C-alpha cells in the first residue's frame, strides 16, 4: 500500500467520485450507496432487484461462481474505495450488503415475495443493529490507531455482512423447523 493511503483526508462519496475508479462503481453498489438516507438499506434493495432479474438465468453452480467472484472482487473494491474515501468503513460502501443479501436470497429460494421480504427485514436488522456475532465481526477488523486502511479493513467491511447473512439464514432455518 502506498503512503498516500495513510494520508488521504476523508472525502464524501459522490457521482464524480464513483466515476473516478472501477472499484468505486462496485464498492458504492453502482450508485445505490450514494443515497443520502439509509445507503445500506438502498444497497440491499438494489441487491434484491438485481437478484430478481438475474435469478431465472443462473443455475446454482453459476450463482456459486458469481458469489465467489463477487466476494474476491468485492474485497478489493471495498478496500480501494475505503482508501480513496479516507474512511475505514464508510456508509456509502454497500457492496457488502449486495453480496451478503444475494447469498441470503440464493439460499432461501425458491420462496415467494413474503419470504423474500422477511429475509430482507431480518438481514437489515442484523446488519444495522449488529447484535452478538455480527457486532463481534464488525469490531474484529476495525482500524487500529496508527494503522493505514488496508486489506484487513476491506475484508472486514464484507465479513460482518456475511455474518449478518449467516444469522439471517439461521433464524429462517429455525423458523422453518418450528413452523414447518
Backbone torsions as a table, in degrees:
resi	resn	phi	psi	omega
1	UNK	NA	143.4	-178.6
2	UNK	-79.1	158.7	177.7
3	UNK	-63.6	-27.4	-179.0
4	UNK	-65.3	-23.7	179.2
5	UNK	-65.4	-29.7	179.9
6	UNK	-82.5	-20.5	-174.7
7	UNK	-103.1	0.3	-177.8
8	UNK	-66.9	118.5	177.0
9	UNK	-70.7	149.6	180.0
10	UNK	-56.4	139.1	178.5
11	UNK	-125.1	161.9	172.9
12	UNK	-95.5	141.9	174.8
13	UNK	-72.5	141.2	179.4
14	UNK	-149.4	172.8	176.6
15	UNK	-60.8	-43.2	179.1
16	UNK	-60.2	-44.5	176.8
17	UNK	-59.5	-46.3	-178.5
18	UNK	-59.8	-40.6	-178.4
19	UNK	-73.2	-11.2	-174.4
20	UNK	-79.2	-13.7	-176.3
21	UNK	-161.5	139.5	-179.7
22	UNK	-58.4	-33.6	178.9
23	UNK	-62.9	-32.7	-178.8
24	UNK	-67.3	-38.1	177.8
25	UNK	-54.9	-50.7	-177.2
26	UNK	-71.1	-50.2	-178.5
27	UNK	-55.1	-38.8	-179.3
28	UNK	-89.8	14.7	175.4
29	UNK	58.8	43.9	179.3
30	UNK	55.3	33.6	176.2
31	UNK	102.9	-15.4	-178.1
32	UNK	-65.7	-27.9	177.9
33	UNK	-73.7	-7.7	178.0
34	UNK	-82.9	-2.2	179.0
35	UNK	-57.7	131.4	179.5
36	UNK	-72.7	-16.3	-179.9
37	UNK	-122.8	127.1	174.4
38	UNK	47.3	60.4	-178.3
39	UNK	-59.5	-33.4	178.2
40	UNK	-64.0	-39.7	177.8
41	UNK	-68.8	-42.2	178.8
42	UNK	-64.5	-40.7	176.5
43	UNK	-62.6	-38.5	177.9
44	UNK	-68.6	-38.1	175.7
45	UNK	-63.7	-41.7	177.1
46	UNK	-60.8	-41.7	178.6
47	UNK	-60.6	-41.0	-179.1
48	UNK	-62.6	-46.6	179.4
49	UNK	-63.9	-46.4	-179.7
50	UNK	-61.6	-40.3	178.2
51	UNK	-63.8	-45.1	-179.2
52	UNK	-60.1	-36.5	178.4
53	UNK	-71.0	-43.4	-174.5
54	UNK	-84.1	-26.7	-172.6
55	UNK	-51.7	-46.8	-177.8
56	UNK	-65.9	-18.7	-173.9
57	UNK	-95.0	-12.0	-175.2
58	UNK	-119.3	137.0	174.5
59	UNK	-88.1	178.9	-175.9
60	UNK	-60.8	-39.8	179.5
61	UNK	-64.0	-41.5	179.0
62	UNK	-67.6	-39.6	176.7
63	UNK	-62.5	-42.1	178.1
64	UNK	-59.8	-41.7	178.4
65	UNK	-65.9	-43.7	178.1
66	UNK	-58.6	-45.4	-178.6
67	UNK	-66.7	-39.5	178.7
68	UNK	-64.8	-45.2	178.7
69	UNK	-66.5	-42.6	179.4
70	UNK	-61.6	-32.1	177.5
71	UNK	-69.1	-53.2	-176.7
72	UNK	-62.5	-50.1	179.8
73	UNK	-67.4	-33.7	-180.0
74	UNK	-66.0	-40.2	177.0
75	UNK	-61.6	-42.9	176.7
76	UNK	-60.6	-49.0	-177.0
77	UNK	-64.6	-41.3	179.5
78	UNK	-66.7	-40.0	178.5
79	UNK	-62.7	-52.4	-177.8
80	UNK	-63.3	-42.0	-179.1
81	UNK	-65.1	-42.5	177.0
82	UNK	-62.2	-43.0	178.6
83	UNK	-61.2	-45.4	-177.3
84	UNK	-71.1	-26.2	174.9
85	UNK	-83.4	-16.3	-179.9
86	UNK	73.2	23.5	180.0
87	UNK	-135.4	133.4	-173.0
88	UNK	-65.0	-36.9	-179.0
89	UNK	-145.3	70.6	-177.2
90	UNK	-69.6	144.0	179.7
91	UNK	-61.5	-24.7	-179.1
92	UNK	-70.2	-21.9	176.5
93	UNK	-75.4	116.2	-176.8
94	UNK	-124.9	4.5	179.1
95	UNK	-60.0	-30.9	177.9
96	UNK	-61.6	-41.4	175.9
97	UNK	-65.2	-42.2	-179.0
98	UNK	-59.6	-54.0	-178.5
99	UNK	-59.5	-48.4	-176.7
100	UNK	-65.2	-40.4	-179.1
101	UNK	-73.5	-32.5	172.2
102	UNK	-58.8	-42.7	178.3
103	UNK	-60.7	-46.4	178.7
104	UNK	-58.2	-52.0	-177.3
105	UNK	-61.9	-42.5	-179.8
106	UNK	-58.6	-40.2	-176.3
107	UNK	-82.4	-20.3	178.1
108	UNK	-95.2	-11.0	-179.5
109	UNK	-75.6	149.2	0.7
110	UNK	-83.5	134.4	174.1
111	UNK	-147.5	156.9	-178.4
112	UNK	-77.8	-177.3	-179.0
113	UNK	-60.0	-38.7	179.6
114	UNK	-64.3	-42.9	177.7
115	UNK	-63.8	-39.8	177.7
116	UNK	-66.5	-39.5	178.7
117	UNK	-65.5	-39.1	177.3
118	UNK	-64.5	-41.7	177.5
119	UNK	-62.3	-41.5	178.0
120	UNK	-60.0	-49.7	-177.8
121	UNK	-62.4	-44.0	178.4
122	UNK	-63.1	-46.6	-179.8
123	UNK	-60.8	-44.7	179.5
124	UNK	-62.7	-38.4	176.5
125	UNK	-59.6	-53.2	-177.3
126	UNK	-63.7	-38.0	-178.8
127	UNK	-69.9	-40.9	-175.9
128	UNK	-81.9	-46.1	-176.0
129	UNK	-78.8	-27.0	178.8
130	UNK	52.5	51.8	177.9
131	UNK	-73.0	153.4	171.5
132	UNK	45.5	-116.3	-174.1
133	UNK	-64.3	-26.6	179.1
134	UNK	-69.9	-42.0	176.2
135	UNK	-63.3	-41.0	176.3
136	UNK	-59.1	-48.2	-178.4
137	UNK	-62.3	-37.9	179.8
138	UNK	-66.0	-42.8	-179.5
139	UNK	-72.3	-29.4	-173.1
140	UNK	-58.1	-33.6	-173.7
141	UNK	-115.9	19.4	178.7
142	UNK	-65.7	154.6	178.5
143	UNK	-65.2	134.0	177.3
144	UNK	-94.6	152.8	179.6
145	UNK	-52.6	132.2	178.6
146	UNK	80.1	-0.6	-177.5
147	UNK	-93.1	140.8	175.9
148	UNK	-82.1	154.1	175.3
149	UNK	-66.7	124.0	-177.0
150	UNK	-143.0	-162.6	-176.4
151	UNK	-61.1	-31.8	178.6
152	UNK	-58.5	-45.6	179.5
153	UNK	-70.8	-38.5	177.2
154	UNK	-60.3	-43.3	176.1
155	UNK	-64.3	-42.2	-179.6
156	UNK	-62.6	-36.1	177.4
157	UNK	-57.3	-43.0	-178.8
158	UNK	-79.2	-39.4	-172.2
159	UNK	-59.6	-47.8	-176.6
160	UNK	-64.5	-30.6	177.0
161	UNK	-72.8	-32.5	174.8
162	UNK	-67.0	-35.4	175.6
163	UNK	-68.5	-38.1	175.0
164	UNK	-62.1	-38.4	176.7
165	UNK	-64.5	-43.6	178.1
166	UNK	-60.5	-44.2	177.9
167	UNK	-62.9	-41.2	177.0
168	UNK	-59.0	-48.3	-178.9
169	UNK	-65.1	-35.5	178.0
170	UNK	-65.2	-44.8	178.2
171	UNK	-62.9	-42.5	178.9
172	UNK	-63.4	-42.6	-180.0
173	UNK	-63.9	-43.9	178.6
174	UNK	-63.7	-44.7	179.3
175	UNK	-58.9	-46.3	179.5
176	UNK	-63.9	-36.0	179.6
177	UNK	-67.6	-42.6	-177.5
178	UNK	-73.3	-46.0	-175.1
179	UNK	-82.5	-40.1	-173.2
180	UNK	-87.8	NA	NA
